[in-house]
């Protein structure tokens, strides 16, 4: 048994206590869920357990013996390993090479490549992983990367495994496969920690639940008493109160009042003059498109927000797309479902300008932006948030909140003669930052480093940053990733309101529930092309315009849609 007692973690750089007298207990042969809202301290606590962080105070005991971990290698030697949502594998290494990296006792001081490779193959077959052990790690899907990381831990015979949001970007089939593996690991006597914001699937899987709130352990319960079955609805409400508190739950539905911003370059896409010298047109005003666009009562242009015709991308080392057509109309949410390897990310990056198409066209608000880059995409009146909190999500962990928030705003803060000299309007930027942090429900200093925040907090910040653009078209990938229940519900309401105001939303997601609740129409991308529109028989728009997470009649319909999406993503016909 692993016990964490009286754990405190203080970050002097930001003056933040991430953990305050937190405790946790993991037994052998159990699945233990760690729950809490964004910033509750879940990941920090588990990073301490796995040796990535040192506690400011407190103790870690394994079977009654106290341990002090200076690094993850110490935790591994003691039998504790962690699998992150996006495992850090060594680029260019083959799967079997990555698995044995740092492992002792395989073949003495020298590596017997044949023996090591056969050992990894045998272990993969034993656990039913079917890993391509000779493939480079940087060519693997998220699911296979997770399996590789798990296999590396099993090679070291760890007794306790920590999983941080493991199902966030997995398909339903991949998720079920992971849960089957959890059952196998439990049967072998392994102790498993599961951090997740997907309460329904977590409570159905776990034996016990520990709940953190504001860095403190507030309860330890059996999962069976909290899963809403057998008339335990009162306990489900109690779970919400423990995780969020009554005051926080009441605030979740509130909308922060708009903060007025100075009018700078207030031109809608249709009003912007076409430059004759090849320069990009002026940027949209953060005051919003409603005041600038005119012809529609909703404030969005009558023309389609996005038109894609015959789009093809064929680049080495990346899943292809061929001849893709789609259209997003004002007031509509188009959901695109598929596994990441089906070409989902390729399509997303080609539309937003990060990949140059090999064929076809992309038109945003009537403006052809094909191959002109992400700057042209935004200048045409669009905003974008990519999957994950790195890479295409345009999040820089080494920078402060302030610098991350003004990634786009700084370009429209240079106006007049001072702007021509490169000077930014600091008052304007300060107002912008205040608006974004208010919408993200964060009261931290703008100078605080982004790296000190939880994944959910970062997701809220960068979502709020894109809301502030108030663009006619919003492209989102996995927007609910890392968000706790209240933040996800607030996001769903916000997206529906955004579409109802006359703007268009293109939603890329592997989360079937997110797609089912939000989308007016869902299309399945598989093998680089769209399959037949399988879900046209269901009225998604009627369902998505309600508070579906509270509507008693909605769960069965949502479940039906989720199942059909999952079957279609896996290659079925979506029926039966």
C-alpha positions in Angstrom: 0.0 0.0 0.0 1.2 3.5 -0.8 0.3 6.3 1.6 0.8 10.0 1.2 0.4 11.9 4.5 0.1 15.6 5.2 1.4 16.6 1.8 2.0 20.3 1.2 3.4 21.8 -2.0 4.4 25.5 -2.1 5.6 27.2 -5.3 7.6 30.2 -4.2 7.8 31.7 -7.7 4.1 32.4 -7.6 3.5 32.3 -3.9 0.9 29.5 -4.4 0.1 26.6 -2.1 -1.0 23.9 -4.6 -1.4 21.3 -1.8 -2.3 21.9 1.8 -2.2 18.9 4.1 -3.4 16.5 1.3 -3.5 12.8 1.8 -4.0 9.8 -0.4 -3.9 6.0 -0.1 -3.6 3.4 -2.8 -3.9 -0.3 -2.1 -2.8 -3.2 -4.2 -5.3 -4.7 -6.6 -7.6 -1.6 -6.6 -8.5 1.1 -9.0 -8.6 4.4 -7.1 -10.0 7.6 -8.8 -8.7 11.0 -7.8 -11.3 13.6 -8.5 -11.5 17.4 -8.1 -12.1 20.6 -10.1 -9.4 22.3 -12.2 -6.6 23.4 -10.0 -7.6 21.2 -7.0 -4.1 19.7 -6.9 -4.7 16.3 -8.4 -1.8 16.2 -10.9 0.5 18.0 -8.4 -0.2 15.3 -5.8 0.4 12.5 -8.3 3.6 14.1 -9.6 4.8 14.0 -6.0 3.9 10.4 -5.7 5.7 9.6 -8.9 8.9 11.5 -8.0 8.5 14.4 -10.5 8.0 16.9 -7.7 9.3 17.1 -4.1 6.8 17.9 -1.4 7.4 21.0 0.7 6.2 18.9 3.7 4.7 15.5 4.3 5.7 11.9 3.8 5.4 9.0 1.3 5.2 5.5 2.7 5.1 2.2 0.9 4.1 -0.8 3.0 4.9 1.2 6.1 8.4 2.3 5.0 9.0 6.0 4.4 10.6 7.0 1.1 12.1 10.3 -0.2 12.1 10.6 -4.0 14.6 12.9 -5.6 13.6 11.9 -9.2 11.1 9.7 -11.0 13.8 7.0 -11.2 13.6 6.7 -7.4 9.8 6.2 -7.5 10.3 3.6 -10.3 12.8 1.7 -8.2 10.2 1.7 -5.3 7.5 0.4 -7.7 5.6 3.5 -8.7 5.2 4.7 -12.3 3.2 7.4 -14.1 1.6 7.4 -17.6 0.8 10.8 -18.8 -2.0 11.8 -21.2 0.6 12.5 -23.9 3.6 10.2 -23.0 7.0 11.7 -23.6 8.7 9.1 -25.8 12.1 9.6 -27.5 11.7 10.7 -31.1 13.4 8.5 -33.6 13.6 5.5 -31.2 11.8 2.3 -32.1 9.1 1.2 -29.7 11.3 -1.6 -28.2 14.2 0.8 -27.8 12.2 3.3 -25.9 10.8 0.6 -23.6 14.2 -0.6 -22.5 15.7 2.9 -22.1 17.1 3.1 -18.5 16.1 -0.4 -17.7 18.7 -2.4 -15.7 19.4 -6.1 -15.8 18.3 -6.9 -19.4 21.7 -8.0 -20.6 24.4 -6.7 -18.3 26.5 -3.6 -19.1 25.9 -4.1 -22.9 22.6 -4.2 -24.7 21.8 -7.5 -26.4 19.5 -6.0 -29.0 18.0 -9.3 -30.1 17.3 -10.4 -26.5 15.8 -7.0 -25.6 13.6 -6.9 -28.7 12.3 -10.4 -28.1 11.6 -9.6 -24.5 9.5 -6.5 -25.4 7.7 -8.5 -28.1 6.9 -11.3 -25.6 5.6 -8.8 -23.0 3.5 -7.0 -25.6 1.9 -10.3 -26.7 1.3 -11.3 -23.1 -0.7 -8.2 -22.4 -2.5 -8.2 -25.7 -1.0 -4.9 -26.8 -0.1 -5.9 -30.3 2.5 -3.1 -30.4 4.5 -2.5 -33.6 7.7 -2.7 -31.7 9.9 -1.8 -34.7 8.0 1.4 -35.6 9.5 4.8 -34.6 7.8 6.3 -31.6 7.0 9.6 -33.3 4.7 7.8 -35.8 2.4 6.3 -33.1 -1.1 7.3 -32.3 -1.9 8.5 -28.8 -3.3 5.1 -27.8 -0.2 3.3 -29.0 2.0 5.8 -27.2 0.1 5.1 -24.0 0.6 1.4 -24.4 4.3 1.9 -25.0 4.6 3.9 -21.8 2.6 1.2 -19.9 4.8 -1.6 -21.3 7.9 0.2 -20.2 6.5 0.3 -16.7 5.5 -3.4 -16.8 9.0 -4.3 -17.9 10.2 -2.7 -14.6 7.5 -4.7 -12.7 6.0 -1.7 -11.0 3.2 -2.4 -8.6 1.5 1.0 -8.7 0.5 2.9 -11.9 -0.8 6.4 -12.2 -2.9 7.5 -15.2 -3.5 11.2 -15.8 -6.6 11.8 -18.0 -5.8 8.7 -20.1 -9.0 8.7 -22.1 -9.2 12.4 -23.0 -8.3 11.9 -26.7 -9.1 8.2 -27.2 -11.9 6.8 -29.3 -14.6 4.8 -27.6 -13.0 1.6 -28.8 -9.6 2.6 -27.6 -11.1 3.7 -24.2 -12.8 0.3 -23.8 -9.5 -1.4 -24.6 -7.7 0.6 -21.9 -10.4 -0.2 -19.4 -10.0 -3.9 -20.2 -6.3 -3.5 -19.5 -7.0 -1.8 -16.2 -9.1 -4.9 -15.2 -6.2 -7.1 -16.1 -3.7 -5.0 -14.2 -6.0 -5.1 -11.1 -6.3 -8.9 -11.4 -2.5 -9.1 -11.4 -2.4 -7.2 -8.1 -1.5 -3.8 -9.4 -2.7 -0.6 -7.8 -4.1 2.0 -10.3 -4.7 5.7 -9.8 -7.0 7.3 -12.3 -7.3 11.1 -12.7 -10.2 12.0 -14.8 -13.0 14.6 -15.3 -15.3 12.1 -16.9 -17.2 11.2 -13.8 -19.6 8.6 -15.3 -16.9 6.4 -16.7 -14.6 6.9 -13.8 -17.2 5.9 -11.1 -18.2 2.9 -13.1 -14.6 1.7 -13.1 -13.1 2.7 -9.8 -13.3 0.9 -6.4 -12.7 3.9 -4.3 -12.6 7.7 -4.8 -10.6 10.4 -3.2 -11.8 14.0 -3.7 -9.5 17.1 -3.5 -10.7 20.6 -3.3 -8.4 23.6 -3.2 -5.4 21.5 -2.4 -7.0 19.5 0.4 -8.4 16.0 0.7 -12.1 16.5 1.6 -13.4 12.9 1.3 -12.6 9.3 0.6 -15.6 7.2 -0.6 -16.5 3.9 -2.2 -17.2 4.5 -5.9 -20.4 2.4 -5.7 -21.9 4.9 -3.3 -21.4 7.8 -5.8 -22.3 6.4 -9.2 -26.0 7.2 -9.0 -27.1 3.6 -9.2 -29.3 1.8 -6.7 -31.0 5.1 -5.7 -27.8 6.9 -4.7 -28.7 10.1 -6.4 -28.3 12.0 -3.1 -24.7 10.9 -3.0 -24.1 12.1 -6.6 -25.3 15.5 -5.5 -23.0 15.2 -2.5 -20.1 14.4 -4.9 -20.7 17.7 -6.7 -20.8 19.6 -3.5 -17.5 18.0 -2.3 -15.7 18.7 -5.6 -16.9 22.3 -6.2 -18.7 23.6 -3.1 -22.1 25.2 -3.2 -20.7 28.7 -3.8 -18.6 27.6 -6.8 -21.6 25.6 -8.3 -23.8 28.7 -8.1 -21.2 30.8 -9.8 -20.6 28.3 -12.6 -23.7 29.5 -14.5 -22.9 33.2 -14.2 -21.6 35.1 -17.2 -19.0 37.8 -16.5 -20.2 41.3 -17.6 -18.5 42.5 -20.8 -15.6 44.8 -20.4 -15.6 47.7 -22.9 -12.6 47.8 -25.2 -11.4 50.7 -27.4 -12.4 50.5 -31.0 -9.3 49.8 -33.1 -9.4 48.6 -36.7 -13.2 48.0 -36.4 -13.6 46.3 -39.8 -15.6 43.2 -40.5 -14.3 40.8 -43.2 -16.9 42.0 -45.7 -16.0 45.6 -45.0 -12.3 45.4 -45.2 -10.9 46.8 -48.4 -8.9 44.4 -50.6 -5.3 45.7 -50.5 -3.8 46.3 -53.8 -0.2 46.0 -52.7 -0.5 42.4 -51.4 -0.6 43.4 -47.7 -2.9 41.7 -45.3 -6.2 43.6 -44.5 -6.7 45.2 -41.1 -7.6 43.0 -38.1 -11.1 42.7 -36.6 -11.9 44.8 -33.6 -12.1 43.0 -30.3 -15.3 45.0 -29.7 -17.0 42.3 -31.8 -18.3 41.5 -35.2 -21.9 42.3 -34.3 -21.4 46.1 -34.5 -19.3 45.9 -37.7 -21.0 43.4 -40.0 -24.4 44.8 -40.5 -26.5 42.7 -42.8 -27.7 40.1 -40.4 -29.7 40.5 -37.2 -27.4 38.0 -35.5 -24.3 39.9 -36.5 -22.8 37.2 -38.7 -22.5 37.4 -42.5 -25.2 35.9 -44.6 -22.6 33.9 -46.6 -21.1 30.7 -45.2 -18.6 31.3 -42.5 -16.5 28.5 -43.9 -16.4 26.7 -47.3 -14.0 23.9 -48.0 -13.9 22.4 -51.5 -11.9 19.4 -52.7 -9.3 19.9 -50.0 -6.4 17.5 -50.1 -3.2 17.2 -48.1 -0.6 14.5 -48.7 2.6 15.1 -46.8 5.2 12.5 -45.7 4.7 11.2 -42.1 1.2 12.6 -41.8 -2.2 11.0 -42.3 -3.6 12.3 -45.6 -7.0 13.8 -46.6 -8.4 13.7 -50.1 -11.2 15.7 -51.8 -12.8 16.9 -48.6 -15.9 19.2 -48.9 -17.6 20.9 -46.0 -19.5 24.1 -45.2 -20.3 25.8 -41.9 -23.2 28.2 -42.0 -23.9 31.0 -39.6 -25.7 29.8 -36.4 -24.6 26.2 -36.9 -22.2 23.8 -35.1 -20.6 21.2 -37.4 -19.0 18.4 -35.6 -16.2 16.4 -37.2 -15.6 13.0 -35.5 -12.8 10.6 -36.1 -9.6 9.2 -34.6 -6.5 11.4 -34.9 -4.9 9.0 -37.3 -7.9 9.2 -39.7 -6.7 12.6 -40.9 -8.6 14.6 -38.3 -5.7 16.8 -37.2 -4.5 17.1 -40.8 -7.9 18.6 -41.9 -7.9 20.9 -38.8 -4.4 22.2 -39.5 -5.1 22.6 -43.3 -8.2 24.7 -42.6 -6.6 26.9 -40.1 -3.5 27.6 -42.3 -0.8 25.5 -40.5 -0.5 23.1 -43.3 -0.4 24.0 -47.0 -3.0 21.9 -49.1 -1.9 20.0 -52.1 -5.3 20.6 -53.7 -8.6 22.3 -53.1 -9.6 25.6 -51.5 -10.5 27.1 -48.1 -12.7 30.1 -47.9 -13.4 32.0 -44.6 -16.2 34.6 -44.6 -16.0 34.9 -48.4 -12.2 35.3 -48.5 -10.0 32.7 -50.1 -7.2 31.9 -47.6 -5.9 28.7 -49.2 -2.2 28.2 -48.4 -1.8 31.7 -47.0 -1.1 30.7 -43.4 -2.7 31.1 -40.0 -2.4 34.9 -40.1 -4.7 35.0 -43.1 -7.1 32.6 -41.4 -7.4 35.0 -38.4 -7.5 38.2 -40.5 -10.5 36.7 -42.4 -12.5 36.8 -39.1 -11.8 33.4 -37.6 -10.4 32.1 -34.2 -8.8 28.8 -33.4 -7.9 26.6 -30.5 -6.0 23.3 -31.3 -6.0 20.1 -29.3 -3.9 19.9 -26.2 -2.1 22.6 -24.3 1.0 22.7 -26.6 1.8 22.9 -30.2 -1.2 24.1 -32.3 -2.9 25.3 -29.1 -0.4 28.1 -29.2 0.4 28.0 -25.5 3.9 28.9 -24.4 4.6 27.5 -20.9 7.8 29.5 -20.5 5.9 32.8 -20.8 3.6 34.6 -18.4 -0.2 34.6 -18.5 0.0 38.1 -19.9 2.2 37.2 -22.8 0.1 34.2 -23.6 -3.1 36.2 -23.5 -1.9 38.9 -25.9 -0.6 36.5 -28.5 -3.2 37.9 -30.9 -4.3 41.1 -29.2 -0.9 42.8 -29.5 -1.3 43.0 -33.3 -4.4 45.2 -33.1 -3.0 47.4 -30.3 -0.6 49.1 -32.6 -2.5 52.0 -34.1 -1.9 55.5 -35.2 1.5 57.0 -35.5 2.9 55.3 -32.4 1.8 52.0 -33.9 3.8 52.6 -37.0 6.8 52.9 -34.9 6.1 49.6 -33.2 4.6 50.9 -29.9 1.7 49.0 -28.4 -1.2 50.6 -26.5 -0.5 49.2 -23.0 -3.9 50.4 -21.6 -5.7 48.6 -24.4 -3.7 45.4 -23.7 -4.3 45.6 -19.9 -8.0 45.9 -20.6 -7.9 42.9 -22.9 -6.0 40.8 -20.3 -8.5 41.8 -17.6 -11.4 40.7 -19.8 -9.8 37.3 -20.6 -9.0 36.5 -17.0 -12.5 37.5 -15.9 -14.0 35.2 -18.5 -11.7 32.4 -17.4 -12.7 32.9 -13.7 -9.1 33.4 -12.6 -7.9 36.0 -10.2 -4.1 35.4 -10.5 -1.6 38.0 -11.4 -1.0 38.4 -15.2 2.7 38.1 -14.5 2.4 34.5 -13.1 4.0 31.9 -15.3 1.7 29.6 -17.3 3.7 26.6 -16.3 2.4 26.9 -12.7 -1.2 26.3 -13.7 -3.1 23.0 -14.0 -4.1 21.8 -17.5 -7.7 22.7 -16.9 -6.8 26.3 -15.8 -4.7 26.7 -18.9 -7.5 25.4 -21.1 -9.9 28.0 -19.6 -7.4 30.8 -20.2 -6.8 30.0 -23.9 -10.5 29.3 -24.5 -11.3 32.7 -23.0 -8.6 34.2 -25.2 -10.3 32.9 -28.3 -13.8 34.0 -27.1 -12.4 37.5 -26.9 -11.7 37.5 -30.6 -15.5 37.4 -31.2 -14.9 36.1 -34.6 -17.5 35.0 -37.2 -16.0 31.5 -37.3 -14.6 29.5 -34.4 -12.6 26.3 -35.0 -12.0 24.2 -31.9 -10.3 20.8 -31.3 -11.1 18.9 -28.1 -12.3 22.0 -26.3 -13.5 20.2 -23.2 -10.1 18.4 -22.7 -8.9 18.8 -19.1 -12.0 20.7 -17.9 -13.8 19.7 -14.8 -17.6 19.2 -14.8 -18.7 22.7 -14.1 -16.2 24.2 -16.6 -17.4 21.7 -19.3 -21.0 22.7 -18.6 -20.2 26.4 -18.9 -18.3 25.7 -22.1 -21.3 23.9 -23.6 -23.6 26.8 -22.8 -21.1 29.3 -24.2 -20.7 27.4 -27.5 -24.5 27.1 -28.0 -24.9 30.9 -27.2 -22.1 31.7 -29.6 -23.7 29.8 -32.4 -27.2 31.2 -31.7 -25.7 34.7 -32.0 -25.2 33.9 -35.7 -21.6 32.7 -35.8 -20.4 29.4 -37.1 -18.4 26.7 -35.1 -16.4 23.9 -36.5 -15.8 21.3 -33.8 -13.1 18.6 -34.1 -13.4 16.0 -31.4 -12.8 12.4 -30.4 -15.2 12.9 -27.4 -18.5 11.3 -28.5 -20.5 13.0 -25.7 -19.1 16.4 -26.6 -20.1 15.8 -30.2 -23.5 14.5 -29.3 -24.5 17.3 -27.0 -23.2 20.2 -29.1 -23.4 19.4 -32.8 -26.2 20.4 -35.2 -24.7 17.9 -37.7 -21.9 15.3 -37.3 -19.7 14.0 -40.1 -17.3 11.1 -39.7 -13.8 11.4 -41.1 -12.2 8.0 -41.8 -9.2 7.2 -44.0 -8.9 10.8 -45.1 -12.4 11.1 -46.5 -15.9 11.7 -45.1 -18.1 8.6 -44.8 -21.8 8.8 -45.5 -23.6 11.2 -43.0 -24.7 8.5 -40.7 -26.4 10.7 -38.1 -28.8 12.6 -40.3 -31.8 10.8 -38.9 -31.4 12.3 -35.5 -32.4 15.9 -34.6 -29.2 17.0 -33.0 -30.0 20.7 -33.1 -33.1 20.2 -30.9 -31.1 18.2 -28.4 -28.1 20.5 -28.3 -30.1 23.7 -27.7 -31.2 22.4 -24.3 -29.3 22.0 -21.0 -28.8 18.4 -22.0 -26.7 17.6 -18.9 -29.8 18.5 -16.7 -32.6 17.3 -19.0 -33.9 14.0 -17.8 -35.1 12.9 -21.3 -31.7 13.6 -22.9 -29.4 10.9 -21.6 -30.9 8.0 -23.6 -30.8 10.0 -26.8 -27.2 11.2 -26.1 -26.2 7.6 -25.4 -27.7 6.5 -28.7 -25.9 9.2 -30.6 -22.6 8.4 -28.8 -22.9 4.7 -29.7 -23.5 5.4 -33.3 -20.6 7.9 -33.5 -18.3 5.3 -31.9 -19.3 2.6 -34.3 -18.8 4.9 -37.3 -15.4 6.0 -36.0 -14.3 2.4 -35.6 -15.4 1.6 -39.2 -19.0 0.4 -38.7 -22.1 1.8 -40.3 -23.4 3.5 -37.2 -26.6 1.4 -37.0 -27.8 -1.6 -35.1 
